[in-house]
Amino acid sequence: MKIRAHRYLDIGYNNGEITRAVAEIVSAKEVYGIDLDKDILKSTRSKGITIFNLDASKEIRYRWMTIV
């Protein structure tokens, strides 16, 4: 069974390596990453991935995501 996702959200983006790999596997058209560490996010900007500096322990509205 192949899993597909139109939108993919990675909570704990870190350097984005896993985000990119999973996004490719599920053929995600829209990819988002969330991480608490601003410095990591500044150094790992990745084309095609929208990243946010957020605290995942707080309320995040992600109902519109296909896979989280």
PDB file of N, CA, C and O in Angstrom:
ATOM      1  N   MET A   1       0.841  -1.176   0.000  1.00  0.00           N
ATOM      2  CA  MET A   1       0.000   0.000   0.000  1.00  0.00           C
ATOM      3  C   MET A   1       0.887   1.241   0.000  1.00  0.00           C
ATOM      4  O   MET A   1       1.759   1.388   0.856  1.00  0.00           O
ATOM      5  N   LYS A   2       0.664   2.113  -0.945  1.00  0.00           N
ATOM      6  CA  LYS A   2       1.429   3.353  -1.044  1.00  0.00           C
ATOM      7  C   LYS A   2       0.652   4.484  -0.385  1.00  0.00           C
ATOM      8  O   LYS A   2      -0.519   4.707  -0.695  1.00  0.00           O
ATOM      9  N   ILE A   3       1.302   5.190   0.519  1.00  0.00           N
ATOM     10  CA  ILE A   3       0.674   6.327   1.193  1.00  0.00           C
ATOM     11  C   ILE A   3       0.943   7.584   0.382  1.00  0.00           C
ATOM     12  O   ILE A   3       2.074   7.840  -0.032  1.00  0.00           O
ATOM     13  N   ARG A   4      -0.098   8.358   0.164  1.00  0.00           N
ATOM     14  CA  ARG A   4       0.019   9.629  -0.557  1.00  0.00           C
ATOM     15  C   ARG A   4      -0.509  10.741   0.332  1.00  0.00           C
ATOM     16  O   ARG A   4      -1.414  10.530   1.139  1.00  0.00           O
ATOM     17  N   ALA A   5       0.057  11.909   0.179  1.00  0.00           N
ATOM     18  CA  ALA A   5      -0.405  13.073   0.942  1.00  0.00           C
ATOM     19  C   ALA A   5      -0.262  14.316   0.088  1.00  0.00           C
ATOM     20  O   ALA A   5       0.777  14.542  -0.533  1.00  0.00           O
ATOM     21  N   HIS A   6      -1.300  15.110   0.060  1.00  0.00           N
ATOM     22  CA  HIS A   6      -1.203  16.379  -0.662  1.00  0.00           C
ATOM     23  C   HIS A   6      -0.387  17.374   0.161  1.00  0.00           C
ATOM     24  O   HIS A   6       0.455  18.094  -0.376  1.00  0.00           O
ATOM     25  N   ARG A   7      -0.646  17.407   1.480  1.00  0.00           N
ATOM     26  CA  ARG A   7       0.056  18.309   2.402  1.00  0.00           C
ATOM     27  C   ARG A   7       0.705  17.496   3.509  1.00  0.00           C
ATOM     28  O   ARG A   7       0.104  16.572   4.059  1.00  0.00           O
ATOM     29  N   TYR A   8       1.936  17.852   3.824  1.00  0.00           N
ATOM     30  CA  TYR A   8       2.678  17.140   4.868  1.00  0.00           C
ATOM     31  C   TYR A   8       3.269  18.150   5.840  1.00  0.00           C
ATOM     32  O   TYR A   8       3.910  19.113   5.419  1.00  0.00           O
ATOM     33  N   LEU A   9       3.058  17.940   7.141  1.00  0.00           N
ATOM     34  CA  LEU A   9       3.597  18.791   8.196  1.00  0.00           C
ATOM     35  C   LEU A   9       4.547  17.979   9.062  1.00  0.00           C
ATOM     36  O   LEU A   9       4.167  16.942   9.606  1.00  0.00           O
ATOM     37  N   ASP A  10       5.778  18.447   9.188  1.00  0.00           N
ATOM     38  CA  ASP A  10       6.764  17.805  10.055  1.00  0.00           C
ATOM     39  C   ASP A  10       6.939  18.662  11.301  1.00  0.00           C
ATOM     40  O   ASP A  10       7.425  19.790  11.223  1.00  0.00           O
ATOM     41  N   ILE A  11       6.541  18.123  12.451  1.00  0.00           N
ATOM     42  CA  ILE A  11       6.711  18.821  13.723  1.00  0.00           C
ATOM     43  C   ILE A  11       8.036  18.353  14.317  1.00  0.00           C
ATOM     44  O   ILE A  11       8.198  17.180  14.652  1.00  0.00           O
ATOM     45  N   GLY A  12       8.973  19.279  14.442  1.00  0.00           N
ATOM     46  CA  GLY A  12      10.334  18.946  14.845  1.00  0.00           C
ATOM     47  C   GLY A  12      11.208  18.862  13.607  1.00  0.00           C
ATOM     48  O   GLY A  12      11.951  17.898  13.421  1.00  0.00           O
ATOM     49  N   TYR A  13      11.115  19.871  12.772  1.00  0.00           N
ATOM     50  CA  TYR A  13      11.770  19.956  11.463  1.00  0.00           C
ATOM     51  C   TYR A  13      13.272  19.715  11.527  1.00  0.00           C
ATOM     52  O   TYR A  13      13.823  19.018  10.674  1.00  0.00           O
ATOM     53  N   ASN A  14      13.941  20.285  12.532  1.00  0.00           N
ATOM     54  CA  ASN A  14      15.387  20.193  12.713  1.00  0.00           C
ATOM     55  C   ASN A  14      16.116  20.627  11.447  1.00  0.00           C
ATOM     56  O   ASN A  14      15.977  21.782  11.043  1.00  0.00           O
ATOM     57  N   ASN A  15      16.886  19.756  10.805  1.00  0.00           N
ATOM     58  CA  ASN A  15      17.628  20.172   9.616  1.00  0.00           C
ATOM     59  C   ASN A  15      16.877  19.883   8.315  1.00  0.00           C
ATOM     60  O   ASN A  15      17.380  20.186   7.233  1.00  0.00           O
ATOM     61  N   GLY A  16      15.699  19.310   8.408  1.00  0.00           N
ATOM     62  CA  GLY A  16      14.861  19.100   7.235  1.00  0.00           C
ATOM     63  C   GLY A  16      15.128  17.839   6.433  1.00  0.00           C
ATOM     64  O   GLY A  16      14.420  17.574   5.461  1.00  0.00           O
ATOM     65  N   GLU A  17      16.124  17.055   6.810  1.00  0.00           N
ATOM     66  CA  GLU A  17      16.446  15.851   6.042  1.00  0.00           C
ATOM     67  C   GLU A  17      15.292  14.855   6.033  1.00  0.00           C
ATOM     68  O   GLU A  17      14.919  14.348   4.976  1.00  0.00           O
ATOM     69  N   ILE A  18      14.728  14.574   7.193  1.00  0.00           N
ATOM     70  CA  ILE A  18      13.606  13.632   7.273  1.00  0.00           C
ATOM     71  C   ILE A  18      12.380  14.226   6.586  1.00  0.00           C
ATOM     72  O   ILE A  18      11.631  13.515   5.917  1.00  0.00           O
ATOM     73  N   THR A  19      12.182  15.513   6.752  1.00  0.00           N
ATOM     74  CA  THR A  19      11.052  16.194   6.105  1.00  0.00           C
ATOM     75  C   THR A  19      11.096  15.983   4.599  1.00  0.00           C
ATOM     76  O   THR A  19      10.097  15.592   3.995  1.00  0.00           O
ATOM     77  N   ARG A  20      12.247  16.238   3.994  1.00  0.00           N
ATOM     78  CA  ARG A  20      12.391  16.073   2.541  1.00  0.00           C
ATOM     79  C   ARG A  20      12.178  14.621   2.124  1.00  0.00           C
ATOM     80  O   ARG A  20      11.518  14.352   1.120  1.00  0.00           O
ATOM     81  N   ALA A  21      12.735  13.688   2.892  1.00  0.00           N
ATOM     82  CA  ALA A  21      12.614  12.266   2.547  1.00  0.00           C
ATOM     83  C   ALA A  21      11.162  11.794   2.596  1.00  0.00           C
ATOM     84  O   ALA A  21      10.691  11.139   1.666  1.00  0.00           O
ATOM     85  N   VAL A  22      10.450  12.122   3.675  1.00  0.00           N
ATOM     86  CA  VAL A  22       9.048  11.706   3.802  1.00  0.00           C
ATOM     87  C   VAL A  22       8.199  12.390   2.737  1.00  0.00           C
ATOM     88  O   VAL A  22       7.331  11.757   2.135  1.00  0.00           O
ATOM     89  N   ALA A  23       8.440  13.671   2.500  1.00  0.00           N
ATOM     90  CA  ALA A  23       7.677  14.401   1.486  1.00  0.00           C
ATOM     91  C   ALA A  23       7.809  13.734   0.117  1.00  0.00           C
ATOM     92  O   ALA A  23       6.840  13.651  -0.638  1.00  0.00           O
ATOM     93  N   GLU A  24       8.995  13.267  -0.190  1.00  0.00           N
ATOM     94  CA  GLU A  24       9.210  12.579  -1.464  1.00  0.00           C
ATOM     95  C   GLU A  24       8.473  11.238  -1.495  1.00  0.00           C
ATOM     96  O   GLU A  24       7.854  10.894  -2.501  1.00  0.00           O
ATOM     97  N   ILE A  25       8.538  10.492  -0.410  1.00  0.00           N
ATOM     98  CA  ILE A  25       7.883   9.179  -0.340  1.00  0.00           C
ATOM     99  C   ILE A  25       6.375   9.297  -0.522  1.00  0.00           C
ATOM    100  O   ILE A  25       5.768   8.479  -1.213  1.00  0.00           O
ATOM    101  N   VAL A  26       5.763  10.314   0.096  1.00  0.00           N
ATOM    102  CA  VAL A  26       4.304  10.453   0.036  1.00  0.00           C
ATOM    103  C   VAL A  26       3.844  11.362  -1.110  1.00  0.00           C
ATOM    104  O   VAL A  26       2.654  11.640  -1.251  1.00  0.00           O
ATOM    105  N   SER A  27       4.792  11.815  -1.918  1.00  0.00           N
ATOM    106  CA  SER A  27       4.497  12.685  -3.070  1.00  0.00           C
ATOM    107  C   SER A  27       3.724  13.939  -2.665  1.00  0.00           C
ATOM    108  O   SER A  27       2.774  14.338  -3.339  1.00  0.00           O
ATOM    109  N   ALA A  28       4.141  14.554  -1.559  1.00  0.00           N
ATOM    110  CA  ALA A  28       3.454  15.751  -1.057  1.00  0.00           C
ATOM    111  C   ALA A  28       3.679  16.938  -1.988  1.00  0.00           C
ATOM    112  O   ALA A  28       4.798  17.183  -2.439  1.00  0.00           O
ATOM    113  N   LYS A  29       2.626  17.653  -2.263  1.00  0.00           N
ATOM    114  CA  LYS A  29       2.698  18.860  -3.092  1.00  0.00           C
ATOM    115  C   LYS A  29       3.026  20.080  -2.244  1.00  0.00           C
ATOM    116  O   LYS A  29       3.690  21.006  -2.710  1.00  0.00           O
ATOM    117  N   GLU A  30       2.558  20.081  -0.993  1.00  0.00           N
ATOM    118  CA  GLU A  30       2.831  21.172  -0.063  1.00  0.00           C
ATOM    119  C   GLU A  30       3.500  20.581   1.169  1.00  0.00           C
ATOM    120  O   GLU A  30       2.994  19.629   1.764  1.00  0.00           O
ATOM    121  N   VAL A  31       4.643  21.151   1.548  1.00  0.00           N
ATOM    122  CA  VAL A  31       5.411  20.620   2.670  1.00  0.00           C
ATOM    123  C   VAL A  31       5.707  21.746   3.655  1.00  0.00           C
ATOM    124  O   VAL A  31       6.137  22.834   3.272  1.00  0.00           O
ATOM    125  N   TYR A  32       5.463  21.453   4.948  1.00  0.00           N
ATOM    126  CA  TYR A  32       5.655  22.439   6.006  1.00  0.00           C
ATOM    127  C   TYR A  32       6.480  21.816   7.120  1.00  0.00           C
ATOM    128  O   TYR A  32       6.354  20.626   7.408  1.00  0.00           O
ATOM    129  N   GLY A  33       7.321  22.627   7.741  1.00  0.00           N
ATOM    130  CA  GLY A  33       8.109  22.183   8.877  1.00  0.00           C
ATOM    131  C   GLY A  33       7.969  23.155  10.031  1.00  0.00           C
ATOM    132  O   GLY A  33       7.898  24.367   9.829  1.00  0.00           O
ATOM    133  N   ILE A  34       7.931  22.619  11.246  1.00  0.00           N
ATOM    134  CA  ILE A  34       7.840  23.432  12.459  1.00  0.00           C
ATOM    135  C   ILE A  34       8.999  23.046  13.370  1.00  0.00           C
ATOM    136  O   ILE A  34       9.260  21.865  13.596  1.00  0.00           O
ATOM    137  N   ASP A  35       9.692  24.062  13.891  1.00  0.00           N
ATOM    138  CA  ASP A  35      10.729  23.798  14.877  1.00  0.00           C
ATOM    139  C   ASP A  35      10.824  24.980  15.825  1.00  0.00           C
ATOM    140  O   ASP A  35      10.491  26.108  15.462  1.00  0.00           O
ATOM    141  N   LEU A  36      11.275  24.719  17.025  1.00  0.00           N
ATOM    142  CA  LEU A  36      11.391  25.738  18.063  1.00  0.00           C
ATOM    143  C   LEU A  36      12.697  26.524  17.951  1.00  0.00           C
ATOM    144  O   LEU A  36      12.770  27.669  18.399  1.00  0.00           O
ATOM    145  N   ASP A  37      13.715  25.926  17.366  1.00  0.00           N
ATOM    146  CA  ASP A  37      15.050  26.527  17.303  1.00  0.00           C
ATOM    147  C   ASP A  37      15.200  27.438  16.081  1.00  0.00           C
ATOM    148  O   ASP A  37      15.311  26.955  14.954  1.00  0.00           O
ATOM    149  N   LYS A  38      15.202  28.750  16.306  1.00  0.00           N
ATOM    150  CA  LYS A  38      15.320  29.729  15.217  1.00  0.00           C
ATOM    151  C   LYS A  38      16.626  29.577  14.453  1.00  0.00           C
ATOM    152  O   LYS A  38      16.649  29.699  13.228  1.00  0.00           O
ATOM    153  N   ASP A  39      17.713  29.310  15.166  1.00  0.00           N
ATOM    154  CA  ASP A  39      19.022  29.211  14.521  1.00  0.00           C
ATOM    155  C   ASP A  39      19.081  28.051  13.529  1.00  0.00           C
ATOM    156  O   ASP A  39      19.639  28.189  12.440  1.00  0.00           O
ATOM    157  N   ILE A  40      18.509  26.914  13.906  1.00  0.00           N
ATOM    158  CA  ILE A  40      18.473  25.773  12.986  1.00  0.00           C
ATOM    159  C   ILE A  40      17.658  26.132  11.753  1.00  0.00           C
ATOM    160  O   ILE A  40      18.064  25.835  10.630  1.00  0.00           O
ATOM    161  N   LEU A  41      16.525  26.762  11.955  1.00  0.00           N
ATOM    162  CA  LEU A  41      15.666  27.110  10.827  1.00  0.00           C
ATOM    163  C   LEU A  41      16.349  28.086   9.883  1.00  0.00           C
ATOM    164  O   LEU A  41      16.199  27.968   8.667  1.00  0.00           O
ATOM    165  N   LYS A  42      17.092  29.044  10.412  1.00  0.00           N
ATOM    166  CA  LYS A  42      17.806  30.011   9.569  1.00  0.00           C
ATOM    167  C   LYS A  42      18.849  29.326   8.707  1.00  0.00           C
ATOM    168  O   LYS A  42      19.060  29.717   7.559  1.00  0.00           O
ATOM    169  N   SER A  43      19.502  28.311   9.246  1.00  0.00           N
ATOM    170  CA  SER A  43      20.587  27.652   8.521  1.00  0.00           C
ATOM    171  C   SER A  43      20.112  26.518   7.618  1.00  0.00           C
ATOM    172  O   SER A  43      20.908  25.959   6.864  1.00  0.00           O
ATOM    173  N   THR A  44      18.832  26.171   7.683  1.00  0.00           N
ATOM    174  CA  THR A  44      18.371  25.016   6.901  1.00  0.00           C
ATOM    175  C   THR A  44      17.227  25.349   5.959  1.00  0.00           C
ATOM    176  O   THR A  44      16.439  24.469   5.613  1.00  0.00           O
ATOM    177  N   ARG A  45      17.124  26.583   5.546  1.00  0.00           N
ATOM    178  CA  ARG A  45      16.070  26.936   4.586  1.00  0.00           C
ATOM    179  C   ARG A  45      16.167  25.989   3.394  1.00  0.00           C
ATOM    180  O   ARG A  45      17.249  25.756   2.854  1.00  0.00           O
ATOM    181  N   SER A  46      15.045  25.461   3.003  1.00  0.00           N
ATOM    182  CA  SER A  46      15.029  24.487   1.919  1.00  0.00           C
ATOM    183  C   SER A  46      13.983  24.875   0.888  1.00  0.00           C
ATOM    184  O   SER A  46      12.847  25.200   1.230  1.00  0.00           O
ATOM    185  N   LYS A  47      14.372  24.837  -0.356  1.00  0.00           N
ATOM    186  CA  LYS A  47      13.447  25.175  -1.433  1.00  0.00           C
ATOM    187  C   LYS A  47      12.268  24.211  -1.429  1.00  0.00           C
ATOM    188  O   LYS A  47      12.447  22.993  -1.407  1.00  0.00           O
ATOM    189  N   GLY A  48      11.070  24.768  -1.451  1.00  0.00           N
ATOM    190  CA  GLY A  48       9.876  23.941  -1.522  1.00  0.00           C
ATOM    191  C   GLY A  48       9.280  23.564  -0.177  1.00  0.00           C
ATOM    192  O   GLY A  48       8.214  22.951  -0.124  1.00  0.00           O
ATOM    193  N   ILE A  49       9.955  23.923   0.918  1.00  0.00           N
ATOM    194  CA  ILE A  49       9.435  23.627   2.249  1.00  0.00           C
ATOM    195  C   ILE A  49       9.195  24.940   2.975  1.00  0.00           C
ATOM    196  O   ILE A  49      10.104  25.759   3.113  1.00  0.00           O
ATOM    197  N   THR A  50       7.974  25.135   3.436  1.00  0.00           N
ATOM    198  CA  THR A  50       7.634  26.319   4.211  1.00  0.00           C
ATOM    199  C   THR A  50       7.876  25.989   5.673  1.00  0.00           C
ATOM    200  O   THR A  50       7.290  25.050   6.211  1.00  0.00           O
ATOM    201  N   ILE A  51       8.747  26.771   6.317  1.00  0.00           N
ATOM    202  CA  ILE A  51       9.075  26.461   7.708  1.00  0.00           C
ATOM    203  C   ILE A  51       8.626  27.576   8.645  1.00  0.00           C
ATOM    204  O   ILE A  51       8.607  28.754   8.286  1.00  0.00           O
ATOM    205  N   PHE A  52       8.263  27.160   9.864  1.00  0.00           N
ATOM    206  CA  PHE A  52       7.769  28.081  10.877  1.00  0.00           C
ATOM    207  C   PHE A  52       8.518  27.858  12.183  1.00  0.00           C
ATOM    208  O   PHE A  52       8.842  26.726  12.543  1.00  0.00           O
ATOM    209  N   ASN A  53       8.786  28.943  12.879  1.00  0.00           N
ATOM    210  CA  ASN A  53       9.382  28.882  14.210  1.00  0.00           C
ATOM    211  C   ASN A  53       8.240  28.910  15.216  1.00  0.00           C
ATOM    212  O   ASN A  53       7.760  29.980  15.590  1.00  0.00           O
ATOM    213  N   LEU A  54       7.806  27.728  15.654  1.00  0.00           N
ATOM    214  CA  LEU A  54       6.683  27.597  16.576  1.00  0.00           C
ATOM    215  C   LEU A  54       7.001  26.580  17.659  1.00  0.00           C
ATOM    216  O   LEU A  54       7.866  25.721  17.488  1.00  0.00           O
ATOM    217  N   ASP A  55       6.295  26.687  18.767  1.00  0.00           N
ATOM    218  CA  ASP A  55       6.393  25.719  19.852  1.00  0.00           C
ATOM    219  C   ASP A  55       5.289  24.680  19.656  1.00  0.00           C
ATOM    220  O   ASP A  55       4.107  24.985  19.818  1.00  0.00           O
ATOM    221  N   ALA A  56       5.677  23.464  19.308  1.00  0.00           N
ATOM    222  CA  ALA A  56       4.704  22.410  19.009  1.00  0.00           C
ATOM    223  C   ALA A  56       3.905  21.977  20.230  1.00  0.00           C
ATOM    224  O   ALA A  56       2.886  21.301  20.089  1.00  0.00           O
ATOM    225  N   SER A  57       4.351  22.357  21.433  1.00  0.00           N
ATOM    226  CA  SER A  57       3.582  21.993  22.622  1.00  0.00           C
ATOM    227  C   SER A  57       2.382  22.916  22.817  1.00  0.00           C
ATOM    228  O   SER A  57       1.507  22.646  23.640  1.00  0.00           O
ATOM    229  N   LYS A  58       2.351  23.996  22.063  1.00  0.00           N
ATOM    230  CA  LYS A  58       1.207  24.912  22.092  1.00  0.00           C
ATOM    231  C   LYS A  58       0.206  24.470  21.025  1.00  0.00           C
ATOM    232  O   LYS A  58       0.509  23.606  20.202  1.00  0.00           O
ATOM    233  N   GLU A  59      -0.963  25.054  21.044  1.00  0.00           N
ATOM    234  CA  GLU A  59      -1.988  24.677  20.067  1.00  0.00           C
ATOM    235  C   GLU A  59      -1.557  25.073  18.659  1.00  0.00           C
ATOM    236  O   GLU A  59      -1.220  26.228  18.397  1.00  0.00           O
ATOM    237  N   ILE A  60      -1.574  24.105  17.773  1.00  0.00           N
ATOM    238  CA  ILE A  60      -1.265  24.339  16.364  1.00  0.00           C
ATOM    239  C   ILE A  60      -2.467  23.881  15.561  1.00  0.00           C
ATOM    240  O   ILE A  60      -2.956  22.766  15.743  1.00  0.00           O
ATOM    241  N   ARG A  61      -2.931  24.720  14.698  1.00  0.00           N
ATOM    242  CA  ARG A  61      -4.075  24.349  13.854  1.00  0.00           C
ATOM    243  C   ARG A  61      -3.559  23.646  12.613  1.00  0.00           C
ATOM    244  O   ARG A  61      -3.073  24.289  11.683  1.00  0.00           O
ATOM    245  N   TYR A  62      -3.663  22.334  12.600  1.00  0.00           N
ATOM    246  CA  TYR A  62      -3.151  21.560  11.470  1.00  0.00           C
ATOM    247  C   TYR A  62      -4.205  20.636  10.880  1.00  0.00           C
ATOM    248  O   TYR A  62      -3.869  19.646  10.230  1.00  0.00           O
ATOM    249  N   ARG A  63      -5.457  20.946  11.096  1.00  0.00           N
ATOM    250  CA  ARG A  63      -6.530  20.089  10.562  1.00  0.00           C
ATOM    251  C   ARG A  63      -6.512  20.004   9.040  1.00  0.00           C
ATOM    252  O   ARG A  63      -7.020  19.043   8.461  1.00  0.00           O
ATOM    253  N   TRP A  64      -5.935  20.997   8.402  1.00  0.00           N
ATOM    254  CA  TRP A  64      -5.916  21.030   6.948  1.00  0.00           C
ATOM    255  C   TRP A  64      -4.796  20.184   6.363  1.00  0.00           C
ATOM    256  O   TRP A  64      -4.647  20.124   5.142  1.00  0.00           O
ATOM    257  N   MET A  65      -4.001  19.526   7.210  1.00  0.00           N
ATOM    258  CA  MET A  65      -2.905  18.692   6.731  1.00  0.00           C
ATOM    259  C   MET A  65      -3.404  17.286   6.408  1.00  0.00           C
ATOM    260  O   MET A  65      -4.336  16.783   7.035  1.00  0.00           O
ATOM    261  N   THR A  66      -2.779  16.675   5.439  1.00  0.00           N
ATOM    262  CA  THR A  66      -3.081  15.294   5.101  1.00  0.00           C
ATOM    263  C   THR A  66      -2.331  14.353   6.042  1.00  0.00           C
ATOM    264  O   THR A  66      -2.905  13.388   6.547  1.00  0.00           O
ATOM    265  N   ILE A  67      -1.052  14.635   6.275  1.00  0.00           N
ATOM    266  CA  ILE A  67      -0.226  13.823   7.172  1.00  0.00           C
ATOM    267  C   ILE A  67       0.510  14.760   8.113  1.00  0.00           C
ATOM    268  O   ILE A  67       1.050  15.784   7.695  1.00  0.00           O
ATOM    269  N   VAL A  68       0.525  14.394   9.402  1.00  0.00           N
ATOM    270  CA  VAL A  68       1.279  15.162  10.402  1.00  0.00           C
ATOM    271  C   VAL A  68       2.262  14.216  11.056  1.00  0.00           C
ATOM    272  O   VAL A  68       3.019  14.623  11.937  1.00  0.00           O
TER     273      VAL A  68
END
